Amino acid sequence: MQQLDQRTRTSESEAPGSRGEAQYRPGATITDWQPEDEAFWLAKGRRVAARNLWISVPALLLGFVVWQVWSVTVVNLGAVGFPFSASQLFWLTAVPGITGGTLRIVYTFAMPLVGGRRWTALSTAVLVLPLLWLGFAVQDTGTPYWVMLLIAALCGMGGANFASSMVNIGFFYPKRLKGNALGVNGGLGNLGVSVVQLVAPLVVTAGVLLAPAGGAQTKQPGGGQVWLQNGAFLWVPLLLVTAGLAWFSMNDLKSSAAPFRRQRIIFRRRQTWLMTWLYVGTFGSFIGFAAALPLLIKTTFTPIDPAYSATTYAWLGPLCGALTRWAGGWLADRVGGARCTLISFAGMAVSIGAVIAFLPSGGSDGNFWGFLIAFLCAFSFSGLGNGSTFQQIPVIFRNQHLRSARGQGAAAEAAALKQAEMEAGAVTGFSSAIAAYGFFFIPAMFANLAVTSALWSFVAFYVTCLAITWYCYARKRAADPC
C-alpha cells in the first residue's frame, strides 16, 4: 500500500496540470506551463523563463561567432601563403550563409521534437568540431581548398542555432512579453557578429593561447607574425562551458513538443509567407550587410585613404543592429509591432538612399563618414524591424486562432491558443531560415552588380515591405492588425 501511495504521488507530481516544484528545477522537463496565467507567471514562470533566456543568450551569441568566423579568417589566408583566388575566398565567406539558412529549416522543426534544453546543449557542443578543424587547417598552407569549403559549410551550423533558439524562448513567455524576450535573445545573440569581427583580428596578432595552440605564421610581403588558429580555438572552451550550462540548467517544455506533421500546416498559412517576406527585409538586410560592409569599405574607401580600414569600422554596423533589436521588441510590445515595422522599413529606405549619396562617383572621393553613419542607421533600423516582426508573428497567429474558436467554449479557446503557439514558433524559425540567405545573396549582389544598382534594388524592396506592412497590419481596417 505504501509503494502504491508513493507511485500515486509521483504520478500526480509529473502529470500535466501539476504545479509541483520538482518539474521547474534546472534540467527538468516541465509538463505544466501556463505563462498567460498571471498568478503562475509571478509565482514560478518568470523565474524559470529568465533562467532559460539568460543561458540561451550566450549560446546564441557563440553560434553567431562560429557562423561569422570565416568573414575575418579569409582576410589573412592569402598573406600567410594559401594559394586561393579572390573568388575562392568569397565562396569561403558565403558558404556558411547557405548552409546556415538551410539548416535553420531543419532546426526549426527538430527542436520541438527533441526539447529546448537538449537541443541547445547539443547544437552548441557540436560547434566545437568545425572550430577545432579550422584551427588546425589554417596552420598548414597545403590544406586543400575542398577541405576549407567543408569546414566553412560546417560553421553554418552556428547560424542555424538562431531558429531553434528563438522558437524555444518564444514558448516560455506570455504574449505581452514575447517581443521584449525575443528581442533580448535575438539582439544579444546577434552581437556575436560584432564580437567575432572585433575580437578575432586582435587575438590572431599574438600568441595569447600559448604553445598548445600552435606556432605563428609569417605574413608576406613585409613579414610579421600571426596566429590564425587563435581566431578559432579561442571560442572552444566557451562553447563547452555554455553547452554544459544548457544541459544542466535549462528546461524542456512538454507543451512545445510537436511532430512535423502538425507543424507543416504553416505552409498553407498566408501569414507565413507575408511575415517571411518582411523578415527577409529586416534580418536578411542585417546579416547581408554585416557580411558585405567590410568588402564595401575595402573596395570603395580604403583605396582613397588607407586609414578607412574595414577591420576598424565594419564591426560597428552589426553592433548597432544587435542593440536595436531589443529596442524593437520592447517598443513593439508597447505601441504595436506593425507601427514599429513601418518605422523600420522607412528608416532603412532613407538610410540606404543616404549611403548612395555619400559614395564616390564622377571623380568625387565621396564622404566616408557620411557613408558610415548612414550605414549604421540602416543597421539600426534593420535591428528595430528584427525585433518588431518577431513580436508580430505570435500576435497575428494568436488573434487568428482565437477568432476561429470564439463562442465554442473554454476548451476550444485553450486548444486554439496551443495551436497558435506551435504555429507561431514554427513560422518564427522558418522565416529566420529564409532570411538567413541574405548572408549569401547580398554580398553576391555587390559582387555582380554595380554598388549603386544593388543599393537601389534594396530601397525598392523596402518599399514593397512598407506596402505589405501598412495594408495587411497597420491601417485602420487591416485584416490582421497588430
Secondary structure, DSSP 4 states (H G I P E B T S, - for coil): -HHHHHHHHHHHHHSTT---GGGGSTTPEES---TT-HHHIIIIIHHHHHHHHHHHHHHHHHHHHHHHHHHHHHHHHGGGT----HHHHHHHHHHHHHHHHHHHHHHHHHHHHH-HHHHHHHHHHTTHHHHHHHHHHTT-TT--HHHHHHHHHHHHHHHHHHHHHHHHHHHHS-HHHHHHHHHHHHHHHHHHHHHHHHHHHHHTTS-TT-GGG---EE-TTT--EE-TTHHHHTTHHHHHHHHHHHHHH--EEGGG---HHHHGGGGG-HHHHHHHHHHIIIIIHHHHHHHHHHHHHHHHTTTT-TTS-HHHHTTHHHHHHHHHHHHHHHHHHHH-HHHHHHHHHHHHHHHHHHHHHHS--TT----HHHHHHHHHHHHHHHHHHHHHHHHHHHHHHHHHHHHHHTTS-HHHHHHHHHHHHHHHHHHHHHHHHHHTTHHHHHHHHHHHS-HHHHHHHHHHHHHHHHHHHIIIIISTT-SS--
